[in-house]
Amino acid sequence: MNRYFRVDYDDRQIAWLYFDTQDASTNVLTEEALEAFDQQLISIAQAHPKGLVILSAKESGFIAGADVKAFATIPSPEAAKKLILRAHDIFHRLEALSFPSVALIHGYCLGGGLELALACRYRVASTEMSTRLGFPETHLGIFPGFGGSVRSIRLLGHLPAIQMMLSARSVSARTAKRLHLVEFAVPKRQLKNAARRLILEQPAAHTPPLSRRLPGNALLRPFVARLLRRQVARHARPEHYPAPYALIDHWRKHAGHAARMYASEAREVSTLLTGETAQNLIRVFLLQDRLKGLAEKSDFTARHVHVIGGGVMGGDIAAWCVLKGLVVTLQDRAPEHLGRAVSRAHKLFRKKLRDRYQVQNAMDRLIADHLGTGIKKADVIIEAIYEDVKAKQNLYRQVEPVMKASALLASNTSSIPLEKLAEHLQQPERLIGLHFFNPVAKMPLVEIVTQAGNPPQLIADATRFAKGIGKLPLPVKSHPGFLVNRVLMPYLLEAVTLLEEGVSATEIDEAALRFGMPMGPVELADTVGLDICLSVAEKLSETLHNPVPESLRRQVEAGHLGKKSGQGYYTWDKGSAQKEKPRPAPEQLGHYGDRMILRLVNESMACLREKIVDDAGLVDAGVIFGTGFAPFRGGPMHYAEKTGKKEILSKFRKLEYTYGNRFTPDPGWEDFQT
């Protein structure tokens, strides 16, 4: 036994190799773990068992992937290539065993973990909801490098494998069975029997049908590759995210020749891994892990959540909590709001669960509660009514005497300081903020808004709750706009100012897209709702020293609220903005982009200086996961660091000279080190 593996032999001479990293909750393929795995394979091969089953002793899952932390410190492409070639050797040894091998999968089987499973002769997976198989590598700026690009194509066929790698999406056990990624998808209690059956019966390995092999034909590959590039270009530009395009080229040039594909995989992935895009995306991955780690200071568990406010935000928060297994009572003064919220929740459940029994189970846990009887039973009470101080204060007066002493009382306010909201509470320190973002089912961040009197344990419990429902918790200080809205608003307002100067909406959005934002600011404002943008802009105008643009006010007064009304800065048809193609000169786009992005970056610095969050890394995490700020740039503060203080300040001074004090560099830049 070593610190990674233990092996047991049963009475049928089957070797059961347990991956069980000591002092860790998950298994990760570190360099040391790979070497230990290789030694186990050599030892087991010498024992000549009837078969080998590789499984995890961790409840969390099979293998979470390769060691991403080590990727962040890899010194050169040569060092990366050496690691990849060593992994190839080890997985070739597994694949070449003279007896059958089975990967027994439950929970996460991702990246390098799935590549190890593919090197086994067979795979079985648990049908539990927590089981997910996939290749997330393109989210890290690379593609599968431990033989996955070769073995997945051999097993699934060309297009299913390539599309699985390009999408970075994970699949359930049942979907994996339909794809022939696994031989059996069974309940967890039946996994070992399924593995034994495969070893004893040794069925023939799956071969994809001709229709799935045909796209790999040398004559067809260039045509298919062009189609794939076109599909990828709808979501990612090659200058921002080179990995998907490198994967397509790798396949186009070498598919059908295993040795050449392995060599190309090692060469291409090692180059990508040490490039700027991958290193920034790895940084973002580690920031995500850091946010998850903030929840480790509490063991708070919620079973019942009460949400007050049946509008879009309140209803969607309630539906999300139900989706994560909680019982939720949803309260609103207007019963018709509850009906609409339950209807939206049902659509979400059908989309996410896809099993009518699970959908019905979820619907049973969402309880319309017009009278608020759920308050006294709830572990967490989330207020999500409209942004009005007096209305919220009056609501808290009614809730406080009824709620349990141990319950969390939280507001979903998007901009109002907690100190103001808590003024009339008997225990004002009990109020905390849980600020979700719209759409709740897609946006990963929740701001944990804290005020001076909040007990540390309360903050820890709220953070734990956010993580428990699958969100990334970010503690922020109570201040108008908190972090995300405060940073986002100057960016949006500068876009509106450009509109008032006569620049077209499509040109403004294209400038942001060229920088790397996932959506242009004008389209984003229309999507969020111009009425909401106006409300937040009015609340933050004093903080931002930025008057509210009159064109924004006029749009709202005219009832042009954006996507939800069908008309905003864009006309909307069937949920899509109707756009003309922009044709500005590249230097114009660069100028527009600087104006918008630098206002966002400057406000990020102001938040750092004022300690809205603790450090620059948390600023970057909040802005990336709360606004979608170009992940490949590593966050606004990281972008500023890479650009250099001298160049950043030079740009600010030029813009300040031309456009005035909204471009005055924040005092925090004086102490900024690059």
ZIURBEL-V275043 format. One record per residue. N is the residue number from 1. BURIAL is b if it has 16 or more other ideal C-beta (glycine too) atoms within 10 Angstrom, else e. D_LAST is the distance of its C-alpha to the last C-alpha in Angstrom with 2 decimals. Layout:
n=N burial=BURIAL d_last=D_LAST
n=N burial=BURIAL d_last=D_LAST
This chain:
n=1 burial=e d_last=46.82
n=2 burial=e d_last=43.12
n=3 burial=e d_last=40.11
n=4 burial=b d_last=39.76
n=5 burial=b d_last=43.28
n=6 burial=e d_last=46.90
n=7 burial=b d_last=49.91
n=8 burial=e d_last=53.31
n=9 burial=e d_last=56.45
n=10 burial=e d_last=58.93
n=11 burial=e d_last=62.72
n=12 burial=e d_last=62.34
n=13 burial=e d_last=60.17
n=14 burial=b d_last=57.05
n=15 burial=b d_last=53.81
n=16 burial=b d_last=51.41
n=17 burial=b d_last=47.91
n=18 burial=b d_last=45.80
n=19 burial=b d_last=41.99
n=20 burial=b d_last=41.15
n=21 burial=b d_last=37.84
n=22 burial=e d_last=38.31
n=23 burial=e d_last=36.21
n=24 burial=e d_last=34.72
n=25 burial=e d_last=35.93
n=26 burial=b d_last=35.21
n=27 burial=b d_last=35.72
n=28 burial=b d_last=32.84
n=29 burial=b d_last=33.33
n=30 burial=b d_last=31.15
n=31 burial=e d_last=31.81
n=32 burial=e d_last=33.98
n=33 burial=b d_last=35.86
n=34 burial=b d_last=36.59
n=35 burial=e d_last=38.09
n=36 burial=b d_last=40.13
n=37 burial=b d_last=41.33
n=38 burial=b d_last=42.45
n=39 burial=e d_last=44.45
n=40 burial=b d_last=46.11
n=41 burial=b d_last=47.11
n=42 burial=e d_last=48.73
n=43 burial=e d_last=50.56
n=44 burial=b d_last=51.80
n=45 burial=b d_last=52.95
n=46 burial=e d_last=55.06
n=47 burial=e d_last=56.75
n=48 burial=e d_last=57.95
n=49 burial=b d_last=57.72
n=50 burial=b d_last=59.17
n=51 burial=b d_last=55.73
n=52 burial=b d_last=52.18
n=53 burial=b d_last=50.48
n=54 burial=b d_last=46.73
n=55 burial=b d_last=45.77
n=56 burial=b d_last=43.35
n=57 burial=e d_last=44.31
n=58 burial=b d_last=41.52
n=59 burial=e d_last=42.48
n=60 burial=e d_last=39.14
n=61 burial=b d_last=40.04
n=62 burial=b d_last=40.45
n=63 burial=b d_last=37.03
n=64 burial=b d_last=33.78
n=65 burial=b d_last=32.42
n=66 burial=b d_last=30.41
n=67 burial=b d_last=27.69
n=68 burial=b d_last=24.61
n=69 burial=e d_last=22.55
n=70 burial=b d_last=23.43
n=71 burial=b d_last=22.43
n=72 burial=e d_last=18.79
n=73 burial=e d_last=18.88
n=74 burial=b d_last=21.33
n=75 burial=e d_last=20.40
n=76 burial=e d_last=22.19
n=77 burial=b d_last=24.75
n=78 burial=e d_last=27.42
n=79 burial=e d_last=26.72
n=80 burial=b d_last=26.74
n=81 burial=b d_last=29.98
n=82 burial=e d_last=31.57
n=83 burial=b d_last=30.99
n=84 burial=b d_last=32.42
n=85 burial=b d_last=35.43
n=86 burial=b d_last=36.16
n=87 burial=b d_last=36.22
n=88 burial=b d_last=38.53
n=89 burial=e d_last=40.87
n=90 burial=b d_last=41.09
n=91 burial=b d_last=41.76
n=92 burial=e d_last=44.30
n=93 burial=e d_last=46.07
n=94 burial=b d_last=46.27
n=95 burial=e d_last=47.56
n=96 burial=e d_last=50.16
n=97 burial=b d_last=51.81
n=98 burial=e d_last=55.58
n=99 burial=b d_last=55.95
n=100 burial=b d_last=54.52
n=101 burial=b d_last=51.16
n=102 burial=b d_last=50.10
n=103 burial=b d_last=46.76
n=104 burial=b d_last=47.62
n=105 burial=b d_last=44.95
n=106 burial=b d_last=44.28
n=107 burial=b d_last=41.14
n=108 burial=b d_last=38.00
n=109 burial=b d_last=38.45
n=110 burial=b d_last=35.28
n=111 burial=b d_last=33.51
n=112 burial=b d_last=34.37
n=113 burial=b d_last=36.98
n=114 burial=b d_last=38.83
n=115 burial=b d_last=38.58
n=116 burial=b d_last=40.29
n=117 burial=b d_last=42.90
n=118 burial=b d_last=43.57
n=119 burial=b d_last=44.39
n=120 burial=b d_last=47.18
n=121 burial=b d_last=50.53
n=122 burial=b d_last=50.69
n=123 burial=b d_last=48.62
n=124 burial=b d_last=49.79
n=125 burial=b d_last=47.74
n=126 burial=b d_last=48.33
n=127 burial=b d_last=49.04
n=128 burial=e d_last=47.20
n=129 burial=e d_last=44.68
n=130 burial=e d_last=41.84
n=131 burial=b d_last=42.46
n=132 burial=b d_last=40.03
n=133 burial=b d_last=39.75
n=134 burial=b d_last=37.14
n=135 burial=b d_last=34.45
n=136 burial=b d_last=31.12
n=137 burial=b d_last=29.19
n=138 burial=b d_last=28.41
n=139 burial=b d_last=26.41
n=140 burial=b d_last=24.17
n=141 burial=b d_last=24.02
n=142 burial=b d_last=26.81
n=143 burial=b d_last=30.59
n=144 burial=b d_last=33.04
n=145 burial=b d_last=32.81
n=146 burial=b d_last=35.36
n=147 burial=b d_last=38.34
n=148 burial=b d_last=38.15
n=149 burial=b d_last=38.23
n=150 burial=b d_last=41.49
n=151 burial=b d_last=43.31
n=152 burial=b d_last=42.61
n=153 burial=b d_last=44.14
n=154 burial=b d_last=47.09
n=155 burial=b d_last=47.79
n=156 burial=b d_last=47.05
n=157 burial=b d_last=47.59
n=158 burial=b d_last=45.18
n=159 burial=b d_last=44.26
n=160 burial=b d_last=44.16
n=161 burial=b d_last=41.84
n=162 burial=b d_last=39.52
n=163 burial=e d_last=39.37
n=164 burial=b d_last=38.69
n=165 burial=b d_last=35.71
n=166 burial=b d_last=34.40
n=167 burial=b d_last=34.77
n=168 burial=b d_last=33.10
n=169 burial=e d_last=35.68
n=170 burial=b d_last=37.56
n=171 burial=b d_last=41.34
n=172 burial=b d_last=43.94
n=173 burial=b d_last=46.55
n=174 burial=e d_last=49.23
n=175 burial=b d_last=47.18
n=176 burial=b d_last=46.33
n=177 burial=b d_last=50.11
n=178 burial=e d_last=50.86
n=179 burial=b d_last=48.37
n=180 burial=b d_last=50.03
n=181 burial=b d_last=46.73
n=182 burial=b d_last=48.76
n=183 burial=b d_last=52.49
n=184 burial=b d_last=53.04
n=185 burial=b d_last=51.42
n=186 burial=b d_last=53.27
n=187 burial=e d_last=52.98
n=188 burial=b d_last=51.11
n=189 burial=e d_last=54.38
n=190 burial=e d_last=55.70
n=191 burial=b d_last=52.78
n=192 burial=b d_last=54.35
n=193 burial=e d_last=57.71
n=194 burial=b d_last=56.15
n=195 burial=b d_last=54.36
n=196 burial=b d_last=57.67
n=197 burial=b d_last=59.52
n=198 burial=b d_last=57.22
n=199 burial=b d_last=57.63
n=200 burial=e d_last=61.39
n=201 burial=e d_last=62.07
n=202 burial=e d_last=59.46
n=203 burial=e d_last=59.55
n=204 burial=e d_last=58.58
n=205 burial=e d_last=54.90
n=206 burial=e d_last=54.07
n=207 burial=e d_last=54.01
n=208 burial=b d_last=52.58
n=209 burial=e d_last=55.23
n=210 burial=e d_last=55.57
n=211 burial=e d_last=53.93
n=212 burial=b d_last=50.67
n=213 burial=e d_last=50.98
n=214 burial=e d_last=51.88
n=215 burial=b d_last=48.46
n=216 burial=b d_last=47.43
n=217 burial=e d_last=50.16
n=218 burial=e d_last=48.87
n=219 burial=e d_last=50.48
n=220 burial=e d_last=49.02
n=221 burial=b d_last=45.44
n=222 burial=e d_last=44.09
n=223 burial=e d_last=45.58
n=224 burial=b d_last=44.32
n=225 burial=b d_last=40.82
n=226 burial=e d_last=40.77
n=227 burial=e d_last=41.83
n=228 burial=b d_last=39.16
n=229 burial=e d_last=36.40
n=230 burial=e d_last=37.82
n=231 burial=e d_last=37.75
n=232 burial=b d_last=34.13
n=233 burial=e d_last=33.10
n=234 burial=e d_last=34.33
n=235 burial=e d_last=31.53
n=236 burial=b d_last=28.70
n=237 burial=e d_last=27.69
n=238 burial=e d_last=27.46
n=239 burial=e d_last=24.26
n=240 burial=b d_last=22.61
n=241 burial=b d_last=24.58
n=242 burial=b d_last=26.12
n=243 burial=b d_last=27.67
n=244 burial=b d_last=30.82
n=245 burial=b d_last=31.63
n=246 burial=b d_last=31.17
n=247 burial=b d_last=33.54
n=248 burial=b d_last=36.10
n=249 burial=e d_last=36.02
n=250 burial=b d_last=36.33
n=251 burial=b d_last=39.39
n=252 burial=b d_last=40.86
n=253 burial=e d_last=40.86
n=254 burial=b d_last=41.93
n=255 burial=b d_last=43.71
n=256 burial=e d_last=47.10
n=257 burial=e d_last=46.11
n=258 burial=e d_last=44.78
n=259 burial=e d_last=43.84
n=260 burial=e d_last=41.92
n=261 burial=b d_last=40.15
n=262 burial=b d_last=39.08
n=263 burial=e d_last=37.77
n=264 burial=b d_last=35.96
n=265 burial=b d_last=34.48
n=266 burial=b d_last=32.99
n=267 burial=b d_last=31.69
n=268 burial=b d_last=30.25
n=269 burial=b d_last=28.75
n=270 burial=b d_last=27.01
n=271 burial=b d_last=25.40
n=272 burial=b d_last=24.38
n=273 burial=b d_last=23.15
n=274 burial=b d_last=20.48
n=275 burial=b d_last=19.43
n=276 burial=e d_last=16.41
n=277 burial=b d_last=18.71
n=278 burial=b d_last=20.27
n=279 burial=b d_last=17.19
n=280 burial=b d_last=15.88
n=281 burial=b d_last=19.46
n=282 burial=b d_last=19.78
n=283 burial=b d_last=16.80
n=284 burial=b d_last=18.77
n=285 burial=b d_last=21.89
n=286 burial=e d_last=20.53
n=287 burial=b d_last=19.38
n=288 burial=b d_last=22.97
n=289 burial=e d_last=24.33
n=290 burial=e d_last=22.41
n=291 burial=b d_last=24.06
n=292 burial=e d_last=27.38
n=293 burial=e d_last=26.94
n=294 burial=b d_last=26.77
n=295 burial=b d_last=30.49
n=296 burial=e d_last=31.57
n=297 burial=e d_last=32.52
n=298 burial=b d_last=35.67
n=299 burial=e d_last=38.73
n=300 burial=b d_last=39.73
n=301 burial=e d_last=41.87
n=302 burial=b d_last=43.06
n=303 burial=e d_last=46.22
n=304 burial=b d_last=47.15
n=305 burial=b d_last=44.94
n=306 burial=b d_last=46.39
n=307 burial=b d_last=44.72
n=308 burial=b d_last=45.94
n=309 burial=b d_last=45.59
n=310 burial=b d_last=46.94
n=311 burial=e d_last=44.93
n=312 burial=b d_last=42.48
n=313 burial=b d_last=39.71
n=314 burial=b d_last=42.13
n=315 burial=b d_last=44.25
n=316 burial=b d_last=41.38
n=317 burial=b d_last=39.90
n=318 burial=b d_last=43.42
n=319 burial=b d_last=43.85
n=320 burial=b d_last=40.58
n=321 burial=b d_last=41.60
n=322 burial=b d_last=44.99
n=323 burial=b d_last=43.47
n=324 burial=e d_last=41.71
n=325 burial=e d_last=45.10
n=326 burial=b d_last=45.53
n=327 burial=b d_last=48.53
n=328 burial=b d_last=47.65
n=329 burial=b d_last=49.82
n=330 burial=b d_last=48.85
n=331 burial=b d_last=50.16
n=332 burial=b d_last=50.61
n=333 burial=e d_last=53.14
n=334 burial=e d_last=54.04
n=335 burial=e d_last=55.55
n=336 burial=e d_last=54.87
n=337 burial=b d_last=51.11
n=338 burial=b d_last=51.65
n=339 burial=e d_last=53.61
n=340 burial=e d_last=50.87
n=341 burial=b d_last=48.24
n=342 burial=b d_last=50.46
n=343 burial=e d_last=51.05
n=344 burial=b d_last=47.32
n=345 burial=b d_last=46.87
n=346 burial=b d_last=49.69
n=347 burial=e d_last=47.99
n=348 burial=b d_last=44.77
n=349 burial=b d_last=46.79
n=350 burial=e d_last=48.71
n=351 burial=e d_last=45.58
n=352 burial=e d_last=43.75
n=353 burial=b d_last=46.73
n=354 burial=e d_last=49.23
n=355 burial=e d_last=51.96
n=356 burial=e d_last=54.58
n=357 burial=e d_last=55.25
n=358 burial=e d_last=51.60
n=359 burial=b d_last=51.40
n=360 burial=e d_last=54.52
n=361 burial=e d_last=53.20
n=362 burial=b d_last=50.05
n=363 burial=e d_last=52.21
n=364 burial=e d_last=54.32
n=365 burial=b d_last=51.29
n=366 burial=b d_last=50.38
n=367 burial=b d_last=52.85
n=368 burial=b d_last=53.42
n=369 burial=b d_last=53.96
n=370 burial=e d_last=55.10
n=371 burial=e d_last=56.23
n=372 burial=b d_last=53.22
n=373 burial=e d_last=55.24
n=374 burial=b d_last=52.30
n=375 burial=b d_last=50.39
n=376 burial=e d_last=52.32
n=377 burial=e d_last=51.70
n=378 burial=b d_last=48.03
n=379 burial=b d_last=45.27
n=380 burial=b d_last=42.68
n=381 burial=b d_last=43.48
n=382 burial=b d_last=41.11
n=383 burial=b d_last=41.82
n=384 burial=b d_last=40.90
n=385 burial=b d_last=43.04
n=386 burial=e d_last=42.15
n=387 burial=e d_last=39.58
n=388 burial=e d_last=42.00
n=389 burial=e d_last=41.58
n=390 burial=e d_last=45.33
n=391 burial=e d_last=46.18
n=392 burial=b d_last=43.66
n=393 burial=e d_last=44.81
n=394 burial=e d_last=48.44
n=395 burial=b d_last=47.70
n=396 burial=b d_last=46.11
n=397 burial=e d_last=49.23
n=398 burial=e d_last=51.32
n=399 burial=b d_last=49.12
n=400 burial=b d_last=48.38
n=401 burial=e d_last=52.01
n=402 burial=e d_last=52.57
n=403 burial=b d_last=49.50
n=404 burial=e d_last=49.45
n=405 burial=e d_last=48.03
n=406 burial=e d_last=45.62
n=407 burial=b d_last=44.44
n=408 burial=b d_last=41.01
n=409 burial=b d_last=41.21
n=410 burial=b d_last=38.36
n=411 burial=b d_last=37.66
n=412 burial=b d_last=36.09
n=413 burial=b d_last=35.24
n=414 burial=b d_last=32.42
n=415 burial=b d_last=31.57
n=416 burial=b d_last=34.02
n=417 burial=b d_last=32.87
n=418 burial=b d_last=34.77
n=419 burial=e d_last=35.92
n=420 burial=e d_last=37.92
n=421 burial=b d_last=39.40
n=422 burial=b d_last=40.42
n=423 burial=e d_last=42.25
n=424 burial=e d_last=45.75
n=425 burial=b d_last=45.29
n=426 burial=e d_last=47.23
n=427 burial=e d_last=44.21
n=428 burial=b d_last=41.22
n=429 burial=e d_last=38.83
n=430 burial=b d_last=40.16
n=431 burial=b d_last=38.53
n=432 burial=b d_last=35.28
n=433 burial=b d_last=33.58
n=434 burial=b d_last=33.52
n=435 burial=b d_last=31.96
n=436 burial=b d_last=32.71
n=437 burial=b d_last=31.69
n=438 burial=e d_last=34.12
n=439 burial=e d_last=35.42
n=440 burial=b d_last=35.58
n=441 burial=e d_last=36.66
n=442 burial=e d_last=33.62
n=443 burial=b d_last=30.65
n=444 burial=e d_last=29.34
n=445 burial=b d_last=27.60
n=446 burial=b d_last=29.41
n=447 burial=b d_last=27.79
n=448 burial=b d_last=29.35
n=449 burial=b d_last=29.61
n=450 burial=b d_last=30.22
n=451 burial=b d_last=31.73
n=452 burial=e d_last=31.93
n=453 burial=e d_last=35.30
n=454 burial=b d_last=34.77
n=455 burial=e d_last=35.76
n=456 burial=e d_last=33.15
n=457 burial=e d_last=35.77
n=458 burial=b d_last=36.21
n=459 burial=b d_last=32.52
n=460 burial=b d_last=32.71
n=461 burial=b d_last=35.91
n=462 burial=b d_last=34.53
n=463 burial=b d_last=31.51
n=464 burial=b d_last=34.01
n=465 burial=b d_last=36.19
n=466 burial=b d_last=33.47
n=467 burial=b d_last=32.67
n=468 burial=b d_last=36.42
n=469 burial=b d_last=36.95
n=470 burial=e d_last=34.33
n=471 burial=b d_last=31.45
n=472 burial=b d_last=27.84
n=473 burial=b d_last=27.75
n=474 burial=b d_last=24.84
n=475 burial=b d_last=25.62
n=476 burial=b d_last=24.69
n=477 burial=b d_last=25.80
n=478 burial=b d_last=28.75
n=479 burial=b d_last=27.69
n=480 burial=b d_last=28.91
n=481 burial=b d_last=27.56
n=482 burial=b d_last=25.78
n=483 burial=b d_last=22.54
n=484 burial=b d_last=23.61
n=485 burial=b d_last=26.14
n=486 burial=b d_last=24.16
n=487 burial=b d_last=21.18
n=488 burial=b d_last=23.65
n=489 burial=b d_last=25.99
n=490 burial=b d_last=24.03
n=491 burial=b d_last=23.43
n=492 burial=b d_last=27.19
n=493 burial=b d_last=28.26
n=494 burial=b d_last=26.44
n=495 burial=b d_last=28.31
n=496 burial=b d_last=31.54
n=497 burial=b d_last=30.84
n=498 burial=b d_last=30.54
n=499 burial=b d_last=33.85
n=500 burial=e d_last=35.42
n=501 burial=e d_last=34.40
n=502 burial=e d_last=36.44
n=503 burial=b d_last=33.87
n=504 burial=b d_last=35.45
n=505 burial=b d_last=34.32
n=506 burial=b d_last=34.13
n=507 burial=b d_last=31.83
n=508 burial=b d_last=29.46
n=509 burial=b d_last=29.50
n=510 burial=b d_last=29.11
n=511 burial=b d_last=25.93
n=512 burial=b d_last=24.44
n=513 burial=b d_last=25.92
n=514 burial=b d_last=24.46
n=515 burial=b d_last=20.95
n=516 burial=b d_last=22.03
n=517 burial=b d_last=23.38
n=518 burial=e d_last=26.53
n=519 burial=b d_last=28.65
n=520 burial=b d_last=28.59
n=521 burial=b d_last=28.30
n=522 burial=b d_last=31.88
n=523 burial=b d_last=33.35
n=524 burial=b d_last=31.33
n=525 burial=b d_last=32.68
n=526 burial=b d_last=36.17
n=527 burial=b d_last=35.82
n=528 burial=b d_last=34.70
n=529 burial=b d_last=37.43
n=530 burial=b d_last=37.23
n=531 burial=b d_last=39.13
n=532 burial=b d_last=36.48
n=533 burial=b d_last=33.70
n=534 burial=b d_last=35.79
n=535 burial=b d_last=36.39
n=536 burial=b d_last=32.73
n=537 burial=b d_last=31.81
n=538 burial=e d_last=34.55
n=539 burial=b d_last=33.41
n=540 burial=b d_last=29.79
n=541 burial=e d_last=30.62
n=542 burial=e d_last=30.47
n=543 burial=e d_last=27.17
n=544 burial=b d_last=25.58
n=545 burial=e d_last=27.46
n=546 burial=b d_last=28.66
n=547 burial=e d_last=32.40
n=548 burial=b d_last=33.75
n=549 burial=b d_last=34.52
n=550 burial=e d_last=38.30
n=551 burial=e d_last=38.51
n=552 burial=b d_last=37.20
n=553 burial=e d_last=39.87
n=554 burial=e d_last=42.53
n=555 burial=b d_last=41.81
n=556 burial=b d_last=42.29
n=557 burial=e d_last=45.39
n=558 burial=e d_last=46.86
n=559 burial=e d_last=46.37
n=560 burial=b d_last=43.83
n=561 burial=b d_last=41.58
n=562 burial=b d_last=40.08
n=563 burial=b d_last=40.85
n=564 burial=b d_last=43.15
n=565 burial=b d_last=45.40
n=566 burial=e d_last=45.28
n=567 burial=b d_last=43.92
n=568 burial=b d_last=40.66
n=569 burial=b d_last=38.48
n=570 burial=b d_last=39.78
n=571 burial=e d_last=43.28
n=572 burial=b d_last=43.33
n=573 burial=e d_last=45.96
n=574 burial=e d_last=46.43
n=575 burial=e d_last=42.93
n=576 burial=e d_last=41.22
n=577 burial=b d_last=39.79
n=578 burial=e d_last=41.78
n=579 burial=b d_last=39.47
n=580 burial=e d_last=40.04
n=581 burial=e d_last=38.07
n=582 burial=b d_last=35.38
n=583 burial=e d_last=35.66
n=584 burial=b d_last=33.00
n=585 burial=e d_last=31.27
n=586 burial=e d_last=27.88
n=587 burial=e d_last=26.21
n=588 burial=e d_last=27.74
n=589 burial=b d_last=26.37
n=590 burial=e d_last=22.84
n=591 burial=b d_last=23.33
n=592 burial=b d_last=24.81
n=593 burial=b d_last=22.08
n=594 burial=b d_last=19.37
n=595 burial=b d_last=21.54
n=596 burial=b d_last=21.93
n=597 burial=b d_last=18.60
n=598 burial=b d_last=16.61
n=599 burial=b d_last=19.09
n=600 burial=b d_last=18.47
n=601 burial=b d_last=14.66
n=602 burial=b d_last=15.34
n=603 burial=b d_last=17.91
n=604 burial=b d_last=15.72
n=605 burial=b d_last=13.50
n=606 burial=b d_last=16.90
n=607 burial=b d_last=18.09
n=608 burial=b d_last=15.23
n=609 burial=e d_last=15.85
n=610 burial=e d_last=19.56
n=611 burial=e d_last=19.33
n=612 burial=b d_last=21.25
n=613 burial=b d_last=19.81
n=614 burial=e d_last=18.45
n=615 burial=e d_last=14.82
n=616 burial=b d_last=12.23
n=617 burial=b d_last=14.04
n=618 burial=b d_last=17.27
n=619 burial=b d_last=16.18
n=620 burial=b d_last=15.41
n=621 burial=b d_last=18.70
n=622 burial=b d_last=20.70
n=623 burial=b d_last=19.73
n=624 burial=b d_last=20.30
n=625 burial=b d_last=23.55
n=626 burial=b d_last=24.75
n=627 burial=b d_last=24.22
n=628 burial=b d_last=23.81
n=629 burial=b d_last=20.42
n=630 burial=b d_last=19.98
n=631 burial=b d_last=19.60
n=632 burial=b d_last=18.66
n=633 burial=b d_last=15.31
n=634 burial=b d_last=14.55
n=635 burial=b d_last=14.49
n=636 burial=b d_last=13.20
n=637 burial=b d_last=10.08
n=638 burial=b d_last=9.32
n=639 burial=b d_last=10.39
n=640 burial=b d_last=8.14
n=641 burial=b d_last=4.99
n=642 burial=e d_last=7.27
n=643 burial=e d_last=8.58
n=644 burial=e d_last=5.87
n=645 burial=e d_last=6.22
n=646 burial=e d_last=9.14
n=647 burial=e d_last=10.92
n=648 burial=b d_last=10.76
n=649 burial=e d_last=12.21
n=650 burial=e d_last=14.60
n=651 burial=b d_last=15.95
n=652 burial=b d_last=16.47
n=653 burial=e d_last=18.36
n=654 burial=e d_last=20.53
n=655 burial=b d_last=21.43
n=656 burial=e d_last=22.09
n=657 burial=e d_last=24.39
n=658 burial=e d_last=26.29
n=659 burial=e d_last=26.47
n=660 burial=e d_last=26.10
n=661 burial=e d_last=24.35
n=662 burial=b d_last=23.52
n=663 burial=b d_last=20.44
n=664 burial=e d_last=19.57
n=665 burial=b d_last=15.89
n=666 burial=b d_last=15.94
n=667 burial=e d_last=15.67
n=668 burial=e d_last=13.00
n=669 burial=b d_last=10.36
n=670 burial=e d_last=11.26
n=671 burial=e d_last=9.84
n=672 burial=b d_last=6.68
n=673 burial=e d_last=3.82
n=674 burial=e d_last=0.00
